[in-house]
């Protein structure tokens, strides 16, 4: 992504999450076997994502974060201390010791309705067999920049009757593979310290009476965990701290401001 006059280096903090298995072939000791979703880095090698992207794999596989937009020249780090938010929300943290640097800052206070927001996610990542049914699995990992604005805050009730989730509703596409990506205030990019106000966790359909004459479909909005939920995130990688306390210790909590 580019904003006029603003450098933007998402490869410093945007990660793709994969299941990995050990390999005796080729130069890499581990190879990706399944794409899980998007995630992002905070200072100190802390990975934040959704729990449905980071729940434990089966069959002895391990979880890893991959940084870089080219899967022929990527960096990967096996994740440690992977755990769900202790409050039970669909949020998770993990430690990626090899990935220490990140310019992302946790917002101190909530945004306003109508605020411009964006994210970078590996939405649409798919795996293909390189040589038919017997070939190795090769992933096509696009890095997509998505933009929109906050339409409202509300308590999202999943259709399966699960836990109510305080959420930002955003007028922004959130295709499959976007879950776990950060919701960032667009106006904060100019500072070089993008402000995170939420974590994308899905999308929902705004049901309405269909317009048969115009052929207008129902509208799909993106969903992101509300800032207060993210600030209170807990997990093994955070020790006894909340995410907000952890970020204060790293000097990475910022105030919201508007550009003229």
C-alpha positions, 0 to 999 in steps of 0.5 A: 500500500502507499499513501502519498508521501508515506512509506509503508512497510507491511513486511515488518509486521504482517505475518502468514500463519501455517501448519508446518511439518519436518522435512528431510528433503530440500534446504528447509527443515520444515515445510508448510502444509496448511495455511491458517490465516493472517496475523501481525507482530507487536514489539518483542516478537509477540504475534497476535491473531485469532484463536481459530487461526492458531488452535493446536494442529494435529499429527505432530505438526507445528505452527509457524509465522512466515514473514515476507511476501515471496514464498521463495524467499521468506523467513519463518519462525516456529511459534511458542507459547501459543494460547487462546485469550483467557477470557474465551474470545476468539483471540490468541497470542504466541511468541516468535523469538526471531521476529523482534521488530515492529512499528505497530502501536496499540491505540490508547482510546477508541476510534470514531464512527466514520474513521478510515481504517485499513489492514494488510492480510494474506487473504486468498492464500491457497495451496496447490500440488506442484506436479499433480496428485503426487507433487509437493504442496506449493502455496500462492500467498497474495498480500492484500491491502484492504481499506474502508471505514468504521460504520458502527460498534455493536455486539455481534451474535454468531449464527451458531449461537456462540458468544456475543462479540463486541465488534467494530463493523467496517465497510471493508472487504474481509475475504477468507484468510483475513482473520487475525489481521490488525485493524489500523487507523489509516490516518496514523500511517503518516507517523510511521507508527500505525495505530491498531484499534482491533483484530479482524475476526470475520464478516457478516451479512446485513440482511435486507429486503431484496430489490428484485427490480435492481438486483441488489444483493445483501451487503457484507460487512467486515468485523473486528474485535473491539479495542477494549477486548484487544487491550485486555487480551491475555495469554501465555506469551504475555505472562501475567500481563494484559496486552495493554500492560505489555505494550506500555512496557514496550513504549508502544501505546499511542494516542489517536489523532487526525490529519488535517 
